[in-house]
Amino acid sequence: MFSPTISIEQLTPGNKTAFTINDVNLMIANVNGTIYATQKNCTHADEDLTEGHLEGSIIECPVHGAMFDIIDGRTLSLPAVSPLKTYPAKIENGIILVDVMPEQSGGTVPASDSN
């Protein structure tokens, strides 16, 4: 089930933010107009990825430098070895919606606006 988060106007391309849905801490990012949602913390040392540098779809952990592709969650560099959880995200009526149900984890839906 998709839950509302923030307005797409609040998350311009190249930016990211933290949001919590049902006790799931998320990082929501806008990559060239497509919205992606992943777990908020690094799989290596539980550091806040929203404090890291986002370049395209690559997020770098601000503490140890582990890198992940937020499109599919895969780990791109050590010291992290486990991928990020990813969650389906979409835009409806200008609002970013994310599905955090466990059976839906592991996928991202390209953003589409249904205005």
PDB file as gemmi writes it, atoms N, CA and C in Angstrom:
CRYST1    1.000    1.000    1.000  90.00  90.00  90.00 P 1                      
ATOM      1  N   MET A   1       0.836  -1.170   0.000  1.00  0.00           N  
ATOM      2  CA  MET A   1       0.000   0.000   0.000  1.00  0.00           C  
ATOM      3  C   MET A   1       0.892   1.249   0.000  1.00  0.00           C  
ATOM      4  N   PHE A   2       0.663   2.107  -0.936  1.00  0.00           N  
ATOM      5  CA  PHE A   2       1.441   3.340  -1.042  1.00  0.00           C  
ATOM      6  C   PHE A   2       0.978   4.358  -0.003  1.00  0.00           C  
ATOM      7  N   SER A   3       1.945   4.997   0.637  1.00  0.00           N  
ATOM      8  CA  SER A   3       1.665   6.032   1.643  1.00  0.00           C  
ATOM      9  C   SER A   3       2.208   7.366   1.163  1.00  0.00           C  
ATOM     10  N   PRO A   4       1.494   8.464   1.416  1.00  0.00           N  
ATOM     11  CA  PRO A   4       1.974   9.783   1.010  1.00  0.00           C  
ATOM     12  C   PRO A   4       3.166  10.226   1.850  1.00  0.00           C  
ATOM     13  N   THR A   5       4.076  10.963   1.214  1.00  0.00           N  
ATOM     14  CA  THR A   5       5.233  11.501   1.923  1.00  0.00           C  
ATOM     15  C   THR A   5       5.226  13.018   1.803  1.00  0.00           C  
ATOM     16  N   ILE A   6       5.939  13.539   0.817  1.00  0.00           N  
ATOM     17  CA  ILE A   6       6.055  14.989   0.636  1.00  0.00           C  
ATOM     18  C   ILE A   6       5.652  15.377  -0.778  1.00  0.00           C  
ATOM     19  N   SER A   7       5.495  16.648  -0.987  1.00  0.00           N  
ATOM     20  CA  SER A   7       5.203  17.171  -2.320  1.00  0.00           C  
ATOM     21  C   SER A   7       6.450  17.058  -3.195  1.00  0.00           C  
ATOM     22  N   ILE A   8       6.251  16.749  -4.467  1.00  0.00           N  
ATOM     23  CA  ILE A   8       7.378  16.689  -5.401  1.00  0.00           C  
ATOM     24  C   ILE A   8       8.064  18.047  -5.493  1.00  0.00           C  
ATOM     25  N   GLU A   9       7.332  19.118  -5.245  1.00  0.00           N  
ATOM     26  CA  GLU A   9       7.926  20.459  -5.253  1.00  0.00           C  
ATOM     27  C   GLU A   9       8.963  20.630  -4.148  1.00  0.00           C  
ATOM     28  N   GLN A  10       8.877  19.830  -3.089  1.00  0.00           N  
ATOM     29  CA  GLN A  10       9.821  19.907  -1.980  1.00  0.00           C  
ATOM     30  C   GLN A  10      11.101  19.116  -2.236  1.00  0.00           C  
ATOM     31  N   LEU A  11      11.140  18.361  -3.327  1.00  0.00           N  
ATOM     32  CA  LEU A  11      12.296  17.509  -3.609  1.00  0.00           C  
ATOM     33  C   LEU A  11      12.720  17.685  -5.062  1.00  0.00           C  
ATOM     34  N   THR A  12      13.511  18.688  -5.302  1.00  0.00           N  
ATOM     35  CA  THR A  12      13.964  18.998  -6.656  1.00  0.00           C  
ATOM     36  C   THR A  12      15.013  17.990  -7.122  1.00  0.00           C  
ATOM     37  N   PRO A  13      15.206  17.858  -8.435  1.00  0.00           N  
ATOM     38  CA  PRO A  13      16.190  16.909  -8.961  1.00  0.00           C  
ATOM     39  C   PRO A  13      17.570  17.112  -8.331  1.00  0.00           C  
ATOM     40  N   GLY A  14      18.201  15.975  -7.997  1.00  0.00           N  
ATOM     41  CA  GLY A  14      19.521  15.993  -7.395  1.00  0.00           C  
ATOM     42  C   GLY A  14      19.513  16.076  -5.886  1.00  0.00           C  
ATOM     43  N   ASN A  15      18.329  16.108  -5.288  1.00  0.00           N  
ATOM     44  CA  ASN A  15      18.230  16.214  -3.833  1.00  0.00           C  
ATOM     45  C   ASN A  15      17.613  14.964  -3.222  1.00  0.00           C  
ATOM     46  N   LYS A  16      17.771  14.866  -1.905  1.00  0.00           N  
ATOM     47  CA  LYS A  16      17.275  13.729  -1.146  1.00  0.00           C  
ATOM     48  C   LYS A  16      16.760  14.217   0.194  1.00  0.00           C  
ATOM     49  N   THR A  17      15.928  13.407   0.829  1.00  0.00           N  
ATOM     50  CA  THR A  17      15.386  13.763   2.135  1.00  0.00           C  
ATOM     51  C   THR A  17      15.088  12.492   2.912  1.00  0.00           C  
ATOM     52  N   ALA A  18      14.946  12.635   4.207  1.00  0.00           N  
ATOM     53  CA  ALA A  18      14.558  11.517   5.064  1.00  0.00           C  
ATOM     54  C   ALA A  18      13.058  11.586   5.314  1.00  0.00           C  
ATOM     55  N   PHE A  19      12.449  10.416   5.455  1.00  0.00           N  
ATOM     56  CA  PHE A  19      11.034  10.334   5.769  1.00  0.00           C  
ATOM     57  C   PHE A  19      10.788   8.992   6.447  1.00  0.00           C  
ATOM     58  N   THR A  20       9.850   8.946   7.367  1.00  0.00           N  
ATOM     59  CA  THR A  20       9.525   7.701   8.064  1.00  0.00           C  
ATOM     60  C   THR A  20       8.066   7.330   7.805  1.00  0.00           C  
ATOM     61  N   ILE A  21       7.866   6.066   7.418  1.00  0.00           N  
ATOM     62  CA  ILE A  21       6.525   5.521   7.214  1.00  0.00           C  
ATOM     63  C   ILE A  21       6.446   4.230   8.019  1.00  0.00           C  
ATOM     64  N   ASN A  22       5.477   4.145   8.924  1.00  0.00           N  
ATOM     65  CA  ASN A  22       5.281   2.921   9.726  1.00  0.00           C  
ATOM     66  C   ASN A  22       6.588   2.423  10.340  1.00  0.00           C  
ATOM     67  N   ASP A  23       7.351   3.320  10.938  1.00  0.00           N  
ATOM     68  CA  ASP A  23       8.624   2.996  11.587  1.00  0.00           C  
ATOM     69  C   ASP A  23       9.725   2.565  10.622  1.00  0.00           C  
ATOM     70  N   VAL A  24       9.527   2.725   9.323  1.00  0.00           N  
ATOM     71  CA  VAL A  24      10.566   2.442   8.336  1.00  0.00           C  
ATOM     72  C   VAL A  24      11.211   3.781   7.965  1.00  0.00           C  
ATOM     73  N   ASN A  25      12.508   3.907   8.265  1.00  0.00           N  
ATOM     74  CA  ASN A  25      13.242   5.133   7.960  1.00  0.00           C  
ATOM     75  C   ASN A  25      13.750   5.079   6.526  1.00  0.00           C  
ATOM     76  N   LEU A  26      13.310   6.053   5.737  1.00  0.00           N  
ATOM     77  CA  LEU A  26      13.601   6.081   4.304  1.00  0.00           C  
ATOM     78  C   LEU A  26      14.489   7.245   3.912  1.00  0.00           C  
ATOM     79  N   MET A  27      15.198   7.049   2.800  1.00  0.00           N  
ATOM     80  CA  MET A  27      15.791   8.151   2.069  1.00  0.00           C  
ATOM     81  C   MET A  27      15.022   8.201   0.752  1.00  0.00           C  
ATOM     82  N   ILE A  28      14.464   9.363   0.444  1.00  0.00           N  
ATOM     83  CA  ILE A  28      13.754   9.562  -0.813  1.00  0.00           C  
ATOM     84  C   ILE A  28      14.596  10.522  -1.638  1.00  0.00           C  
ATOM     85  N   ALA A  29      14.873  10.144  -2.887  1.00  0.00           N  
ATOM     86  CA  ALA A  29      15.740  10.957  -3.734  1.00  0.00           C  
ATOM     87  C   ALA A  29      15.096  11.199  -5.091  1.00  0.00           C  
ATOM     88  N   ASN A  30      15.406  12.357  -5.654  1.00  0.00           N  
ATOM     89  CA  ASN A  30      14.935  12.731  -6.982  1.00  0.00           C  
ATOM     90  C   ASN A  30      16.140  12.703  -7.913  1.00  0.00           C  
ATOM     91  N   VAL A  31      16.146  11.746  -8.840  1.00  0.00           N  
ATOM     92  CA  VAL A  31      17.229  11.620  -9.815  1.00  0.00           C  
ATOM     93  C   VAL A  31      16.666  11.975 -11.179  1.00  0.00           C  
ATOM     94  N   ASN A  32      16.938  13.189 -11.611  1.00  0.00           N  
ATOM     95  CA  ASN A  32      16.466  13.666 -12.913  1.00  0.00           C  
ATOM     96  C   ASN A  32      14.962  13.494 -13.104  1.00  0.00           C  
ATOM     97  N   GLY A  33      14.198  13.744 -12.035  1.00  0.00           N  
ATOM     98  CA  GLY A  33      12.748  13.684 -12.136  1.00  0.00           C  
ATOM     99  C   GLY A  33      12.133  12.340 -11.797  1.00  0.00           C  
ATOM    100  N   THR A  34      12.968  11.315 -11.580  1.00  0.00           N  
ATOM    101  CA  THR A  34      12.471  10.013 -11.158  1.00  0.00           C  
ATOM    102  C   THR A  34      12.733   9.871  -9.663  1.00  0.00           C  
ATOM    103  N   ILE A  35      11.733   9.406  -8.931  1.00  0.00           N  
ATOM    104  CA  ILE A  35      11.835   9.291  -7.485  1.00  0.00           C  
ATOM    105  C   ILE A  35      12.219   7.865  -7.101  1.00  0.00           C  
ATOM    106  N   TYR A  36      13.183   7.776  -6.183  1.00  0.00           N  
ATOM    107  CA  TYR A  36      13.633   6.493  -5.654  1.00  0.00           C  
ATOM    108  C   TYR A  36      13.549   6.541  -4.136  1.00  0.00           C  
ATOM    109  N   ALA A  37      13.228   5.402  -3.523  1.00  0.00           N  
ATOM    110  CA  ALA A  37      13.183   5.303  -2.068  1.00  0.00           C  
ATOM    111  C   ALA A  37      14.003   4.093  -1.637  1.00  0.00           C  
ATOM    112  N   THR A  38      14.878   4.318  -0.660  1.00  0.00           N  
ATOM    113  CA  THR A  38      15.695   3.253  -0.097  1.00  0.00           C  
ATOM    114  C   THR A  38      15.665   3.366   1.418  1.00  0.00           C  
ATOM    115  N   GLN A  39      16.244   2.379   2.065  1.00  0.00           N  
ATOM    116  CA  GLN A  39      16.439   2.516   3.500  1.00  0.00           C  
ATOM    117  C   GLN A  39      17.328   3.727   3.726  1.00  0.00           C  
ATOM    118  N   LYS A  40      17.165   4.381   4.865  1.00  0.00           N  
ATOM    119  CA  LYS A  40      17.872   5.628   5.138  1.00  0.00           C  
ATOM    120  C   LYS A  40      19.322   5.425   5.554  1.00  0.00           C  
ATOM    121  N   ASN A  41      19.612   4.323   6.218  1.00  0.00           N  
ATOM    122  CA  ASN A  41      20.943   4.150   6.792  1.00  0.00           C  
ATOM    123  C   ASN A  41      21.797   3.163   6.011  1.00  0.00           C  
ATOM    124  N   CYS A  42      23.082   3.433   6.009  1.00  0.00           N  
ATOM    125  CA  CYS A  42      24.082   2.595   5.350  1.00  0.00           C  
ATOM    126  C   CYS A  42      24.057   1.186   5.947  1.00  0.00           C  
ATOM    127  N   THR A  43      24.245   0.183   5.112  1.00  0.00           N  
ATOM    128  CA  THR A  43      24.248  -1.200   5.580  1.00  0.00           C  
ATOM    129  C   THR A  43      25.552  -1.570   6.273  1.00  0.00           C  
ATOM    130  N   HIS A  44      26.567  -0.738   6.162  1.00  0.00           N  
ATOM    131  CA  HIS A  44      27.847  -1.038   6.801  1.00  0.00           C  
ATOM    132  C   HIS A  44      27.868  -0.629   8.267  1.00  0.00           C  
ATOM    133  N   ALA A  45      27.576   0.642   8.544  1.00  0.00           N  
ATOM    134  CA  ALA A  45      27.711   1.130   9.925  1.00  0.00           C  
ATOM    135  C   ALA A  45      26.495   1.917  10.387  1.00  0.00           C  
ATOM    136  N   ASP A  46      25.370   1.734   9.692  1.00  0.00           N  
ATOM    137  CA  ASP A  46      24.109   2.352  10.102  1.00  0.00           C  
ATOM    138  C   ASP A  46      24.154   3.887  10.113  1.00  0.00           C  
ATOM    139  N   GLU A  47      24.978   4.470   9.256  1.00  0.00           N  
ATOM    140  CA  GLU A  47      25.082   5.933   9.170  1.00  0.00           C  
ATOM    141  C   GLU A  47      23.980   6.484   8.265  1.00  0.00           C  
ATOM    142  N   ASP A  48      23.588   7.718   8.494  1.00  0.00           N  
ATOM    143  CA  ASP A  48      22.511   8.389   7.762  1.00  0.00           C  
ATOM    144  C   ASP A  48      22.963   8.764   6.351  1.00  0.00           C  
ATOM    145  N   LEU A  49      22.424   8.073   5.356  1.00  0.00           N  
ATOM    146  CA  LEU A  49      22.804   8.344   3.967  1.00  0.00           C  
ATOM    147  C   LEU A  49      22.295   9.683   3.455  1.00  0.00           C  
ATOM    148  N   THR A  50      21.272  10.254   4.081  1.00  0.00           N  
ATOM    149  CA  THR A  50      20.797  11.555   3.613  1.00  0.00           C  
ATOM    150  C   THR A  50      21.839  12.643   3.850  1.00  0.00           C  
ATOM    151  N   GLU A  51      22.841  12.348   4.672  1.00  0.00           N  
ATOM    152  CA  GLU A  51      23.946  13.286   4.905  1.00  0.00           C  
ATOM    153  C   GLU A  51      25.067  13.090   3.891  1.00  0.00           C  
ATOM    154  N   GLY A  52      24.959  12.064   3.043  1.00  0.00           N  
ATOM    155  CA  GLY A  52      25.991  11.752   2.067  1.00  0.00           C  
ATOM    156  C   GLY A  52      25.820  12.511   0.764  1.00  0.00           C  
ATOM    157  N   HIS A  53      26.812  12.361  -0.105  1.00  0.00           N  
ATOM    158  CA  HIS A  53      26.822  13.030  -1.408  1.00  0.00           C  
ATOM    159  C   HIS A  53      26.071  12.168  -2.431  1.00  0.00           C  
ATOM    160  N   LEU A  54      25.126  12.789  -3.141  1.00  0.00           N  
ATOM    161  CA  LEU A  54      24.368  12.124  -4.199  1.00  0.00           C  
ATOM    162  C   LEU A  54      24.852  12.652  -5.541  1.00  0.00           C  
ATOM    163  N   GLU A  55      25.339  11.747  -6.383  1.00  0.00           N  
ATOM    164  CA  GLU A  55      25.799  12.088  -7.734  1.00  0.00           C  
ATOM    165  C   GLU A  55      25.061  11.177  -8.697  1.00  0.00           C  
ATOM    166  N   GLY A  56      24.104  11.730  -9.442  1.00  0.00           N  
ATOM    167  CA  GLY A  56      23.254  10.890 -10.279  1.00  0.00           C  
ATOM    168  C   GLY A  56      22.465   9.957  -9.381  1.00  0.00           C  
ATOM    169  N   SER A  57      22.588   8.660  -9.610  1.00  0.00           N  
ATOM    170  CA  SER A  57      21.884   7.687  -8.765  1.00  0.00           C  
ATOM    171  C   SER A  57      22.797   7.057  -7.718  1.00  0.00           C  
ATOM    172  N   ILE A  58      23.995   7.588  -7.565  1.00  0.00           N  
ATOM    173  CA  ILE A  58      24.966   7.023  -6.625  1.00  0.00           C  
ATOM    174  C   ILE A  58      25.009   7.854  -5.346  1.00  0.00           C  
ATOM    175  N   ILE A  59      24.785   7.176  -4.205  1.00  0.00           N  
ATOM    176  CA  ILE A  59      24.875   7.832  -2.905  1.00  0.00           C  
ATOM    177  C   ILE A  59      26.133   7.315  -2.205  1.00  0.00           C  
ATOM    178  N   GLU A  60      26.862   8.244  -1.587  1.00  0.00           N  
ATOM    179  CA  GLU A  60      28.062   7.886  -0.839  1.00  0.00           C  
ATOM    180  C   GLU A  60      27.815   8.098   0.650  1.00  0.00           C  
ATOM    181  N   CYS A  61      28.124   7.085   1.442  1.00  0.00           N  
ATOM    182  CA  CYS A  61      27.983   7.197   2.891  1.00  0.00           C  
ATOM    183  C   CYS A  61      28.930   8.288   3.388  1.00  0.00           C  
ATOM    184  N   PRO A  62      28.431   9.199   4.227  1.00  0.00           N  
ATOM    185  CA  PRO A  62      29.254  10.325   4.665  1.00  0.00           C  
ATOM    186  C   PRO A  62      30.365   9.950   5.637  1.00  0.00           C  
ATOM    187  N   VAL A  63      30.328   8.753   6.203  1.00  0.00           N  
ATOM    188  CA  VAL A  63      31.325   8.398   7.220  1.00  0.00           C  
ATOM    189  C   VAL A  63      32.447   7.524   6.666  1.00  0.00           C  
ATOM    190  N   HIS A  64      32.115   6.398   6.046  1.00  0.00           N  
ATOM    191  CA  HIS A  64      33.145   5.465   5.588  1.00  0.00           C  
ATOM    192  C   HIS A  64      33.280   5.393   4.070  1.00  0.00           C  
ATOM    193  N   GLY A  65      32.446   6.129   3.341  1.00  0.00           N  
ATOM    194  CA  GLY A  65      32.593   6.212   1.891  1.00  0.00           C  
ATOM    195  C   GLY A  65      32.005   5.077   1.087  1.00  0.00           C  
ATOM    196  N   ALA A  66      31.270   4.173   1.702  1.00  0.00           N  
ATOM    197  CA  ALA A  66      30.619   3.114   0.924  1.00  0.00           C  
ATOM    198  C   ALA A  66      29.669   3.763  -0.083  1.00  0.00           C  
ATOM    199  N   MET A  67      29.560   3.160  -1.259  1.00  0.00           N  
ATOM    200  CA  MET A  67      28.708   3.720  -2.304  1.00  0.00           C  
ATOM    201  C   MET A  67      27.659   2.702  -2.725  1.00  0.00           C  
ATOM    202  N   PHE A  68      26.469   3.246  -3.027  1.00  0.00           N  
ATOM    203  CA  PHE A  68      25.333   2.426  -3.433  1.00  0.00           C  
ATOM    204  C   PHE A  68      24.641   3.071  -4.622  1.00  0.00           C  
ATOM    205  N   ASP A  69      24.044   2.233  -5.473  1.00  0.00           N  
ATOM    206  CA  ASP A  69      23.181   2.727  -6.540  1.00  0.00           C  
ATOM    207  C   ASP A  69      21.757   2.701  -5.995  1.00  0.00           C  
ATOM    208  N   ILE A  70      21.130   3.858  -5.867  1.00  0.00           N  
ATOM    209  CA  ILE A  70      19.801   3.902  -5.257  1.00  0.00           C  
ATOM    210  C   ILE A  70      18.699   3.380  -6.174  1.00  0.00           C  
ATOM    211  N   ILE A  71      19.018   3.161  -7.437  1.00  0.00           N  
ATOM    212  CA  ILE A  71      18.014   2.606  -8.349  1.00  0.00           C  
ATOM    213  C   ILE A  71      17.653   1.180  -7.944  1.00  0.00           C  
ATOM    214  N   ASP A  72      18.666   0.363  -7.668  1.00  0.00           N  
ATOM    215  CA  ASP A  72      18.403  -1.032  -7.306  1.00  0.00           C  
ATOM    216  C   ASP A  72      18.984  -1.423  -5.950  1.00  0.00           C  
ATOM    217  N   GLY A  73      19.656  -0.486  -5.269  1.00  0.00           N  
ATOM    218  CA  GLY A  73      20.188  -0.733  -3.936  1.00  0.00           C  
ATOM    219  C   GLY A  73      21.543  -1.405  -3.904  1.00  0.00           C  
ATOM    220  N   ARG A  74      22.070  -1.792  -5.071  1.00  0.00           N  
ATOM    221  CA  ARG A  74      23.311  -2.572  -5.055  1.00  0.00           C  
ATOM    222  C   ARG A  74      24.483  -1.792  -4.471  1.00  0.00           C  
ATOM    223  N   THR A  75      25.357  -2.540  -3.825  1.00  0.00           N  
ATOM    224  CA  THR A  75      26.562  -1.988  -3.225  1.00  0.00           C  
ATOM    225  C   THR A  75      27.608  -1.821  -4.319  1.00  0.00           C  
ATOM    226  N   LEU A  76      28.241  -0.645  -4.365  1.00  0.00           N  
ATOM    227  CA  LEU A  76      29.235  -0.375  -5.389  1.00  0.00           C  
ATOM    228  C   LEU A  76      30.659  -0.334  -4.850  1.00  0.00           C  
ATOM    229  N   SER A  77      30.812  -0.185  -3.519  1.00  0.00           N  
ATOM    230  CA  SER A  77      32.166  -0.145  -2.958  1.00  0.00           C  
ATOM    231  C   SER A  77      32.160  -0.552  -1.497  1.00  0.00           C  
ATOM    232  N   LEU A  78      33.316  -1.027  -1.075  1.00  0.00           N  
ATOM    233  CA  LEU A  78      33.533  -1.350   0.326  1.00  0.00           C  
ATOM    234  C   LEU A  78      33.596  -0.059   1.129  1.00  0.00           C  
ATOM    235  N   PRO A  79      33.361  -0.072   2.412  1.00  0.00           N  
ATOM    236  CA  PRO A  79      33.299  -1.254   3.250  1.00  0.00           C  
ATOM    237  C   PRO A  79      31.934  -1.940   3.301  1.00  0.00           C  
ATOM    238  N   ALA A  80      30.919  -1.393   2.676  1.00  0.00           N  
ATOM    239  CA  ALA A  80      29.605  -2.056   2.675  1.00  0.00           C  
ATOM    240  C   ALA A  80      29.639  -3.271   1.753  1.00  0.00           C  
ATOM    241  N   VAL A  81      28.955  -4.328   2.157  1.00  0.00           N  
ATOM    242  CA  VAL A  81      28.843  -5.517   1.319  1.00  0.00           C  
ATOM    243  C   VAL A  81      27.380  -5.888   1.068  1.00  0.00           C  
ATOM    244  N   SER A  82      26.477  -5.390   1.894  1.00  0.00           N  
ATOM    245  CA  SER A  82      25.049  -5.684   1.733  1.00  0.00           C  
ATOM    246  C   SER A  82      24.357  -4.547   0.997  1.00  0.00           C  
ATOM    247  N   PRO A  83      23.424  -4.874   0.092  1.00  0.00           N  
ATOM    248  CA  PRO A  83      22.707  -3.830  -0.646  1.00  0.00           C  
ATOM    249  C   PRO A  83      21.695  -3.103   0.238  1.00  0.00           C  
ATOM    250  N   LEU A  84      21.269  -1.950  -0.238  1.00  0.00           N  
ATOM    251  CA  LEU A  84      20.203  -1.201   0.424  1.00  0.00           C  
ATOM    252  C   LEU A  84      18.864  -1.828   0.074  1.00  0.00           C  
ATOM    253  N   LYS A  85      17.919  -1.776   0.997  1.00  0.00           N  
ATOM    254  CA  LYS A  85      16.540  -2.123   0.670  1.00  0.00           C  
ATOM    255  C   LYS A  85      15.989  -0.980  -0.165  1.00  0.00           C  
ATOM    256  N   THR A  86      15.253  -1.322  -1.194  1.00  0.00           N  
ATOM    257  CA  THR A  86      14.601  -0.311  -2.021  1.00  0.00           C  
ATOM    258  C   THR A  86      13.095  -0.510  -1.932  1.00  0.00           C  
ATOM    259  N   TYR A  87      12.373   0.565  -2.179  1.00  0.00           N  
ATOM    260  CA  TYR A  87      10.915   0.546  -2.060  1.00  0.00           C  
ATOM    261  C   TYR A  87      10.291   1.214  -3.279  1.00  0.00           C  
ATOM    262  N   PRO A  88       9.163   0.684  -3.758  1.00  0.00           N  
ATOM    263  CA  PRO A  88       8.474   1.304  -4.881  1.00  0.00           C  
ATOM    264  C   PRO A  88       8.051   2.738  -4.527  1.00  0.00           C  
ATOM    265  N   ALA A  89       8.244   3.647  -5.474  1.00  0.00           N  
ATOM    266  CA  ALA A  89       7.871   5.052  -5.286  1.00  0.00           C  
ATOM    267  C   ALA A  89       7.199   5.561  -6.549  1.00  0.00           C  
ATOM    268  N   LYS A  90       6.273   6.486  -6.371  1.00  0.00           N  
ATOM    269  CA  LYS A  90       5.596   7.097  -7.512  1.00  0.00           C  
ATOM    270  C   LYS A  90       5.089   8.466  -7.104  1.00  0.00           C  
ATOM    271  N   ILE A  91       4.634   9.222  -8.089  1.00  0.00           N  
ATOM    272  CA  ILE A  91       4.069  10.546  -7.844  1.00  0.00           C  
ATOM    273  C   ILE A  91       2.625  10.527  -8.318  1.00  0.00           C  
ATOM    274  N   GLU A  92       1.722  10.969  -7.461  1.00  0.00           N  
ATOM    275  CA  GLU A  92       0.318  11.135  -7.838  1.00  0.00           C  
ATOM    276  C   GLU A  92      -0.163  12.475  -7.320  1.00  0.00           C  
ATOM    277  N   ASN A  93      -0.747  13.250  -8.202  1.00  0.00           N  
ATOM    278  CA  ASN A  93      -1.274  14.565  -7.848  1.00  0.00           C  
ATOM    279  C   ASN A  93      -0.247  15.431  -7.129  1.00  0.00           C  
ATOM    280  N   GLY A  94       1.010  15.311  -7.564  1.00  0.00           N  
ATOM    281  CA  GLY A  94       2.078  16.128  -7.016  1.00  0.00           C  
ATOM    282  C   GLY A  94       2.645  15.661  -5.694  1.00  0.00           C  
ATOM    283  N   ILE A  95       2.193  14.499  -5.184  1.00  0.00           N  
ATOM    284  CA  ILE A  95       2.664  13.960  -3.910  1.00  0.00           C  
ATOM    285  C   ILE A  95       3.469  12.690  -4.176  1.00  0.00           C  
ATOM    286  N   ILE A  96       4.624  12.572  -3.503  1.00  0.00           N  
ATOM    287  CA  ILE A  96       5.438  11.363  -3.594  1.00  0.00           C  
ATOM    288  C   ILE A  96       4.830  10.306  -2.687  1.00  0.00           C  
ATOM    289  N   LEU A  97       4.573   9.131  -3.252  1.00  0.00           N  
ATOM    290  CA  LEU A  97       4.027   7.999  -2.524  1.00  0.00           C  
ATOM    291  C   LEU A  97       5.069   6.881  -2.496  1.00  0.00           C  
ATOM    292  N   VAL A  98       5.189   6.202  -1.355  1.00  0.00           N  
ATOM    293  CA  VAL A  98       6.143   5.103  -1.210  1.00  0.00           C  
ATOM    294  C   VAL A  98       5.429   3.918  -0.577  1.00  0.00           C  
ATOM    295  N   ASP A  99       5.744   2.719  -1.064  1.00  0.00           N  
ATOM    296  CA  ASP A  99       5.179   1.482  -0.526  1.00  0.00           C  
ATOM    297  C   ASP A  99       6.257   0.777   0.295  1.00  0.00           C  
ATOM    298  N   VAL A 100       6.052   0.693   1.617  1.00  0.00           N  
ATOM    299  CA  VAL A 100       7.047   0.072   2.488  1.00  0.00           C  
ATOM    300  C   VAL A 100       6.641  -1.328   2.965  1.00  0.00           C  
ATOM    301  N   MET A 101       5.597  -1.890   2.398  1.00  0.00           N  
ATOM    302  CA  MET A 101       5.176  -3.230   2.795  1.00  0.00           C  
ATOM    303  C   MET A 101       6.291  -4.222   2.454  1.00  0.00           C  
ATOM    304  N   PRO A 102       6.652  -5.128   3.366  1.00  0.00           N  
ATOM    305  CA  PRO A 102       7.779  -6.044   3.152  1.00  0.00           C  
ATOM    306  C   PRO A 102       7.697  -6.853   1.862  1.00  0.00           C  
ATOM    307  N   GLU A 103       6.513  -7.299   1.492  1.00  0.00           N  
ATOM    308  CA  GLU A 103       6.402  -8.100   0.272  1.00  0.00           C  
ATOM    309  C   GLU A 103       6.609  -7.270  -0.991  1.00  0.00           C  
ATOM    310  N   GLN A 104       6.624  -5.947  -0.854  1.00  0.00           N  
ATOM    311  CA  GLN A 104       6.840  -5.074  -1.995  1.00  0.00           C  
ATOM    312  C   GLN A 104       8.287  -4.575  -2.076  1.00  0.00           C  
ATOM    313  N   SER A 105       9.103  -4.843  -1.046  1.00  0.00           N  
ATOM    314  CA  SER A 105      10.477  -4.346  -1.028  1.00  0.00           C  
ATOM    315  C   SER A 105      11.262  -4.920  -2.191  1.00  0.00           C  
ATOM    316  N   GLY A 106      12.235  -4.148  -2.640  1.00  0.00           N  
ATOM    317  CA  GLY A 106      13.124  -4.628  -3.678  1.00  0.00           C  
ATOM    318  C   GLY A 106      12.804  -4.096  -5.046  1.00  0.00           C  
ATOM    319  N   GLY A 107      11.942  -3.107  -5.171  1.00  0.00           N  
ATOM    320  CA  GLY A 107      11.653  -2.568  -6.483  1.00  0.00           C  
ATOM    321  C   GLY A 107      11.366  -1.101  -6.427  1.00  0.00           C  
ATOM    322  N   THR A 108      11.590  -0.457  -7.524  1.00  0.00           N  
ATOM    323  CA  THR A 108      11.302   0.955  -7.630  1.00  0.00           C  
ATOM    324  C   THR A 108      10.495   1.183  -8.897  1.00  0.00           C  
ATOM    325  N   VAL A 109       9.478   1.969  -8.791  1.00  0.00           N  
ATOM    326  CA  VAL A 109       8.625   2.293  -9.921  1.00  0.00           C  
ATOM    327  C   VAL A 109       8.998   3.686 -10.406  1.00  0.00           C  
ATOM    328  N   PRO A 110       9.306   3.864 -11.694  1.00  0.00           N  
ATOM    329  CA  PRO A 110       9.611   5.201 -12.171  1.00  0.00           C  
ATOM    330  C   PRO A 110       8.474   6.168 -11.836  1.00  0.00           C  
ATOM    331  N   ALA A 111       8.851   7.382 -11.514  1.00  0.00           N  
ATOM    332  CA  ALA A 111       7.873   8.390 -11.140  1.00  0.00           C  
ATOM    333  C   ALA A 111       6.981   8.729 -12.325  1.00  0.00           C  
ATOM    334  N   SER A 112       5.706   8.931 -12.032  1.00  0.00           N  
ATOM    335  CA  SER A 112       4.780   9.403 -13.045  1.00  0.00           C  
ATOM    336  C   SER A 112       3.804  10.322 -12.347  1.00  0.00           C  
ATOM    337  N   ASP A 113       3.421  11.358 -13.006  1.00  0.00           N  
ATOM    338  CA  ASP A 113       2.509  12.322 -12.397  1.00  0.00           C  
ATOM    339  C   ASP A 113       1.133  12.121 -12.988  1.00  0.00           C  
ATOM    340  N   SER A 114       0.157  11.914 -12.126  1.00  0.00           N  
ATOM    341  CA  SER A 114      -1.210  11.659 -12.576  1.00  0.00           C  
ATOM    342  C   SER A 114      -2.117  12.854 -12.408  1.00  0.00           C  
ATOM    343  N   ASN A 115      -1.589  14.047 -12.612  1.00  0.00           N  
ATOM    344  CA  ASN A 115      -2.399  15.263 -12.464  1.00  0.00           C  
ATOM    345  C   ASN A 115      -3.476  15.332 -13.496  1.00  0.00           C  
TER     346      ASN A 115                                                      
END                                                                             
